[in-house]
Amino acid sequence: MCAHLNQSPSNEFELQLKDYARQLSGGDLNALGSIYDHAGTRLLRYALFLVKDRTEADDIVQATMLKLARNPKKLVRSKHPVAYLFRILRNEAYTILYRRKPFEHCDVLPLIPARTSLQSDTWEITEAVHEALAELPAIQAEVITLHLWENLTFREVSEITNESINTVASRYRYGIEKLSKTLRSFDESGRPTWEDVAIKFQLQR
């Protein structure tokens, strides 16, 4: 049976990523472009979340790709290849962030539907999500972004952030509680609404 059958979309994404990395480690330089085409949007989204500047985010993604090109076998051997790439990118981003004052809040969520592409009522809820996320401490907003937007497990997020799984889970839980309180007005039943809103408007990808 083909190893790619019965795989979840996340597993398929990682298998393809590893396939490209194997090609790159075998000397196929075109595979680096394939990796960029495959994962570039996700890398850019995370870079924008961290540095809030498109030019710097592009530079960070390019630096990440260059580091990968120097040693693609590490990606091939990684149990969590997406987390491995994000960890490289995060380190590159913090090189830039250390030159500035430490960031305290997530000001915007990048690569989401523009206002002109959404109906007015949809935009109001979407804007409320952005504003609620912006009020969170960056460490909570980052975990929520990685877990919901990028569909990474807490274990993978812990590898990226170099924190324990318990710490990551706690940050996620506290962040979701705060978001739920802010967004509760959009749910007549009074139940937490964050994940429903994220899924409904496809903001998690």
C-alpha positions in Angstrom: 0.0 0.0 0.0 1.2 3.5 -0.8 2.6 5.3 2.2 0.8 8.4 1.3 -2.7 6.8 1.4 -5.0 7.5 4.4 -2.9 10.4 5.5 -4.4 13.6 7.0 -3.9 16.8 5.1 -1.3 17.8 7.8 0.6 14.5 7.3 0.5 14.8 3.6 1.9 18.3 3.8 4.8 17.1 6.0 5.5 14.1 3.8 5.7 16.3 0.7 8.0 18.7 2.6 10.3 15.8 3.5 10.3 14.6 -0.1 11.4 17.9 -1.4 14.1 18.1 1.4 15.4 14.6 0.3 15.6 15.9 -3.3 17.5 19.0 -2.1 19.9 16.9 0.0 20.5 14.8 -3.1 21.7 17.8 -5.0 18.5 18.9 -6.8 18.7 22.7 -6.2 15.3 23.1 -7.8 13.8 21.4 -4.8 14.5 24.5 -2.7 12.0 26.4 -4.9 9.5 23.5 -4.5 9.9 23.8 -0.7 9.3 27.6 -1.0 6.2 27.0 -3.1 4.9 24.4 -0.7 5.5 26.2 2.6 6.3 29.8 1.7 2.8 31.2 2.5 2.8 29.6 6.0 6.3 30.8 6.7 5.5 34.3 5.5 2.3 34.4 7.6 4.3 33.5 10.8 7.1 35.9 10.0 4.5 38.7 9.6 2.9 37.8 12.9 6.3 38.1 14.6 7.8 41.3 13.0 4.7 43.1 11.5 6.7 44.3 8.5 6.4 42.8 5.1 9.9 43.6 3.9 11.5 42.2 7.0 9.2 39.2 6.9 10.3 38.5 3.3 13.9 38.7 4.4 13.3 36.3 7.3 11.7 33.8 5.0 14.6 34.0 2.6 17.1 33.6 5.4 15.2 30.6 6.6 15.4 29.0 3.1 19.1 29.7 3.0 19.7 27.9 6.3 17.6 25.0 5.1 19.6 24.8 1.9 22.9 24.5 3.9 21.7 21.4 5.7 18.4 19.9 4.3 19.2 16.5 5.9 18.1 18.0 9.3 14.6 18.6 7.9 14.6 15.0 6.4 15.4 13.6 9.9 13.0 15.8 11.8 10.0 14.1 13.3 8.1 17.4 12.9 9.3 19.1 9.8 6.9 22.1 9.9 7.9 22.8 13.4 11.6 22.5 12.5 11.1 25.1 9.7 9.1 27.4 12.0 11.8 27.2 14.6 14.5 28.3 12.1 12.2 31.2 11.1 11.5 32.2 14.7 15.2 32.4 15.4 15.8 34.6 12.4 12.9 36.8 13.4 14.2 37.2 16.9 17.5 38.4 15.5 15.6 41.3 14.1 13.3 41.8 17.1 16.3 42.0 19.5 17.3 45.1 17.6 14.0 46.7 18.5 12.2 47.1 21.8 10.5 43.8 22.8 7.1 43.4 21.3 4.2 43.0 23.8 1.1 42.6 21.7 0.0 41.0 18.4 -1.2 44.1 16.6 -2.6 42.4 13.5 -3.2 39.0 12.1 -1.6 38.8 8.7 -2.9 37.2 5.5 -6.6 37.3 6.4 -9.4 38.3 4.1 -9.5 42.0 3.2 -12.5 44.0 4.2 -13.6 44.5 0.6 -13.8 40.7 0.1 -16.2 40.1 3.0 -19.8 41.0 3.6 -20.3 43.7 6.2 -21.6 41.4 8.9 -18.8 39.0 8.4 -16.2 41.8 8.5 -17.6 43.0 11.8 -17.0 39.6 13.4 -13.6 39.2 11.7 -12.5 42.6 12.9 -13.6 41.8 16.4 -11.5 38.6 16.3 -8.5 40.7 15.3 -9.1 43.3 18.0 -9.5 40.6 20.6 -6.3 38.8 19.5 -4.4 42.1 19.6 -5.3 42.5 23.3 -3.6 39.3 24.3 0.0 39.0 25.5 2.2 38.1 22.5 3.1 34.7 24.1 -0.5 33.7 24.2 -1.3 35.1 20.7 1.6 33.2 19.2 0.4 29.9 20.6 -3.1 30.4 19.4 -1.9 31.5 16.0 0.4 28.4 15.6 -2.2 26.0 17.0 -5.3 27.2 15.2 -4.0 29.0 12.1 -1.1 26.6 11.3 -2.8 23.4 12.7 0.3 22.5 14.8 0.1 20.3 17.9 1.1 21.6 21.3 4.2 19.4 21.0 5.2 21.0 17.8 4.5 24.5 19.2 6.7 23.6 22.2 9.5 22.7 19.9 9.2 26.0 18.1 9.0 28.2 21.2 11.3 26.1 23.3 8.7 25.9 26.1 7.3 22.8 27.8 4.0 21.3 26.5 2.3 22.2 29.7 3.4 25.9 29.4 2.2 26.0 25.8 -1.2 24.4 26.7 -1.6 26.9 29.6 -0.9 29.8 27.4 -3.4 28.5 24.8 -6.1 27.9 27.4 -5.7 31.3 29.1 -5.6 33.0 25.7 -8.7 31.2 24.5 -10.6 32.1 27.7 -9.8 35.8 27.1 -10.8 35.7 23.5 -14.0 33.8 24.3 -15.0 36.5 26.8 -14.5 39.2 24.2 -16.3 37.3 21.5 -19.2 36.0 23.6 -21.5 38.7 22.4 -21.6 37.0 19.0 -23.0 33.8 20.5 -26.5 34.1 21.9 -26.0 30.9 23.9 -23.1 32.6 25.8 -20.7 29.7 24.9 -17.1 30.4 23.9 -17.0 31.3 20.2 -13.4 31.7 19.2 -12.8 28.3 17.4 -16.3 28.5 15.8 -15.5 31.9 14.4 -12.0 30.9 13.2 -13.4 27.9 11.4 -16.4 29.6 9.9 -14.3 32.3 8.3 -11.4 30.0 7.5 -9.0 32.1 9.4 -7.0 29.2 10.7 -5.2 28.6 7.4 
